[in-house]
Amino acid sequence: MRVAFVDLARENSALRAPLEAAIRRVLESGRYLMGSEVERIEDAIADWHGVTSAVGVASGSDACEIAIRAAGWGDGARVATPAFGAVPTISAIEAAGATPVLVDVDPVTRGVSQDTLAAVKHDGAIVVHMFGVPCYVPSGAIEDCAHAMGATVGGSLVGTIGRAGALSYFPTKCLGNMGDGGMIVTSYAGLAARAIDIRHYGGLLSGDVTMRGQNSRLSEMSAAILGVKLAHLRAWNARRLQIALRYNAELAGRVVVPRIPEGTVPTFHCYVVESEHRDLLRAKLAALGIGTMTHYPRALHQYERWMGLGEPGQFPVAERLAATVLSLPLYPHMGDDEVEYVIRCVRECT
C-alpha cells in the first residue's frame, strides 16, 4: 500500500458537483474581483467565528502582514513571535515594517507561552497555533490561525481570543482554496477598516489614499470555492481529530506524540510526532510507501536571514523540535485502512 502525505483530489472529487456549480456561477457573472461572492464569504466567515468583520485578502501571509499594520505595529515596532514555526509569519512582520523578536516555545503546544513572552520586551505579539493546537494568547495579540481554523480554547474559537485572527486558505489548510487566499477576522471596527483600506492601495476605494497600501484581494472564484467547502469544515476537523486520537493511542511510546492542552480542541492540520531518529524513520517509512514531511527543519534563528535574532542554544525547545519533528499523513479523506497501515509501519520502524 502507498499512503500519500495528502491527497487534495479526494476532497475536490467528493464536492465536484457543487464546486462546478459555484465556478460556473462566477464564470457566468463576468465579475471576478470585488463582487458579491467575496462579500458573501466574508459575511459567512465572520458569522462562523462570531465576530463583526472578516476581510478577504490574497494569502495567509498578507492576512498576517495587513493585520500587523492595521494594529499599528509597523515602523520599527517590536513584534514577538515563536522561534519555531513557518517562515511566512516572521516575513509578514518584516513586510509590515516591524522588527521581529523571537521567543522560545512551549513543549506541549509548540507555540508561545506566557513565560516565554514575558522574557522579552515587545510592543505586540503574533502568536501561532502551531499544527492546529491552540497556544497561549496574550491580550491584544494577533493570532496566526493558518493551521487552526475551527480549533477552540474553552469553547472560544481561535482567531477570536486576541485582537484579530489571520487565516490562510492555502490548498492543504483545514479550509483550503484551489490556490492562495486569506482572511482577517476581528471585532475591532477600527482594525477592520484599516485592513480594508490597506488591502486596496491604502484607501483608494473610499476616494482618497491615506496610508501605504497594497494590492491584496481575494478573488470571486476563490470566494465561491471556499463557500462550498465551509459547510463541511466542522465535519472535516472532527475527522482530523478522530485520526489524531487513534494515532496517539497506537503510537505513544514509539515516538513522542502531540499532546492536547486541557480545555482545547485542536484541528490537527498536521499530525507531528518527535523522534531522535527522525531522518532514519522518514527514510524507512518512505521505503514502505508512506509520505511524510518535516514541519519545520530549522528554528527561525537557524536561517541565514535571521541568525542575528538569536544565539545557538538560546531557544532550546525550538531547536529540539526542529531536529526531531516529523509530520505523518493526516487529512479528512484518509481511509481507515490507510490510517491502520501508517500505524503498523511506524510501529515496525521504531
VENUR-V746609 format. One line per field, one symbol per residue. ss: DSSP state (2 for helix, 1 for strand, 0 for the rest). phi: phi as a letter, one per 30 degrees, with the letter a starting at -180 (. if undefined). psi: psi as a letter, one per 30 degrees, with the letter a starting at -180 (. if undefined). A space follows every 10 residues. Layout:
# VENUR-V746609
ss->???
phi->???
psi->???
This chain:
# VENUR-V746609
ss->0010000222 2222022222 2222222220 0010022222 2222222220 0011111002 2222222222 0000000111 1100002222 2222200011 1110000000 0002222200 0001111102 2200000000 0111000000 0110011000 0001111100 0000000000 0111110022 2222222221 0002220000 0000100012 2222222222 0022222222 2222222222 2100110000 0001100000 1111000222 2222222001 0010000002 2202222220 0000022222 2222111100 0000022222 2222222220
phi->.cbddabddd ddddcedddd ddddddeddi ccbhbddded dddddddedi cdbbbdbdad ddeddddddd dicdhiedcd addclddedd ddddddjccd bdbdcddddi bdbedddddb dacabccbdd ijcdcdbdei dccdcecbdj dbbhicddjc dddaccccce eddeccdckd laaccaccdd dddddddddb iijeddjbcc adbacbcddd ddddddddde dcddddddde deddddeedc cejcbdcdcc deicbdcheb cccbbdcedd dddddddcjc dbbccbdbdd dcdeecddca ceidbddedd dedbdbccea adcddddded ddedddddcb
psi->kkjlekjfee eeefgeeeee eeeeeeefeg jfkhafeeee eeeeeeeefh lfkkjkafle eeeeeeeeef fggahgkjjk lkfkakeeee eeeeefgljk jklllkfefg alleeeeffl klflkjlkik ggjkakjlkg lkkjgefgjf lljhfkkkfg eaelkkkkgk eflejklial llkkklgjee eeeeeeeefi gggefffljf lkaljikkle eeeeeeeefe ffeeeeeeee eeeeeeeeef fkfeljlklj kkgljlfhek jjlkkfheee eeeeeefggk klljjkfkle gfkeegfffl lkffieeeee eeffkkklkj lfgkleeeee eeeeeeefg.
